[in-house]
Amino acid sequence: MNTPPPTEDRPDDKLAQLLAQSGPRPAPPARLEAEVRAAVHAEWLHLTAAKNAKQRQRWLIAASVLFSALSVGWLARNLGTTAIEAPALIATITQLQGSNDVNNGSAQLNGEIHAGDRLHTDRNGGVRVELTNGINLRIAANSELRWLNANQAHLDHGAVYIDSHANAAALTVHTAHGDVRHLGTRYLINADQEILQVAVREGQVAIDTGSTQVTVNALQQVQVDARQNVLRSDLAMNDAVWQWADTLAEPFVLENRSVAEFLQWVSKETGYKVHYSSQAVSAAASNTLLHGQQTRMAPLQALQVVLAATDFRANVQDKALVISQ
């Protein structure tokens, strides 16, 4: 019988022989197996949660950055300009009478009025303001005016006198019963919750009630009530309706000014035309100088006082002041 040649043992064969000699391994206790499985599962859950948390954190950071960028953009677009820019300058206060206030504070001479401001005059008050567009406004006692912008204001109640001089800058005054705009003129608006009253001293005024268009000519007065009824009447040059406004006329400085210049100021403020009785009187008025401080009276009252100190006299004839010596 032939014997097979001896072979060299391999590592795998030796390992198999050792396992065969040791016999089957005993199974681990059930309790120990459960503990191991639970520990492995807990570690898996921990690693998975940490991974998801990092992912959620990255998403939250990205969302936060995006929200912040959108918020900054919205604020810059919607609030940036208004938060930085001051309200536009509308007018400057040039004369005060009695008690008045702007935005519930004391009104000051040369004080500024801006868009959105509210000007209120007490029962003994009165204010003259000069708008940036060159128009002068006089606000009567017991009045309240809200400034919308350089070309628009709302008269809540009371009266305003508007002098646009030769300046035809746009101005619309809103009231409870209609909007009033001028066509280059001097006029007065009186308004409350019951009635709108417009008196024109010079030029023309247009009233828009929403349903009715009304034109008011020089030396006319139109009254519009809550039912849109329109009543028109004529006015005199020295009608009492102008009296309060005349007390807020821009003062005239008398010192070293001629009589002719003074008469021209009276004419501008009252609407009366100046007629000289002769060429000689006209020349004398141009060459005669006055002395004194600025006037603090209504123009027609100042006319009597100033001319009384000269040899000139004024006689009212229709719509003219006839000057003689």
NORLINCOR-V638598 format. One record per run of one state. SS is the DSSP state (helix for helix, strand for strand, loop for the rest). FROM is the first residue (numbers start at 0). LEN is the number of residues. If there is no record, write none. Layout:
BEGIN
ss-><SS | SS>
from-><FROM | FROM>
len-><LEN | LEN>
END
This chain:
BEGIN
ss-><loop | helix | loop | helix | loop | helix | loop | strand | loop | strand | loop | strand | loop | strand | loop | strand | loop | strand | loop | strand | loop | strand | loop | strand | loop | strand | loop | strand | loop | strand | loop | strand | loop | strand | loop | strand | loop | strand | loop | strand | loop | helix | loop | strand | loop | strand | helix | loop | strand | loop | helix | loop | strand | loop | strand | loop | helix | loop | strand | loop | strand | loop>
from-><0 | 10 | 22 | 29 | 78 | 79 | 84 | 88 | 97 | 99 | 102 | 104 | 106 | 111 | 114 | 117 | 121 | 125 | 131 | 135 | 139 | 143 | 149 | 151 | 163 | 171 | 175 | 177 | 182 | 185 | 191 | 194 | 202 | 203 | 208 | 212 | 217 | 219 | 225 | 229 | 234 | 239 | 246 | 252 | 253 | 257 | 258 | 270 | 272 | 276 | 278 | 287 | 288 | 289 | 293 | 294 | 298 | 307 | 312 | 317 | 319 | 324>
len-><10 | 12 | 7 | 49 | 1 | 5 | 4 | 9 | 2 | 3 | 2 | 2 | 5 | 3 | 3 | 4 | 4 | 6 | 4 | 4 | 4 | 6 | 2 | 12 | 8 | 4 | 2 | 5 | 3 | 6 | 3 | 8 | 1 | 5 | 4 | 5 | 2 | 6 | 4 | 5 | 5 | 7 | 6 | 1 | 4 | 1 | 12 | 2 | 4 | 2 | 9 | 1 | 1 | 4 | 1 | 4 | 9 | 5 | 5 | 2 | 5 | 1>
END
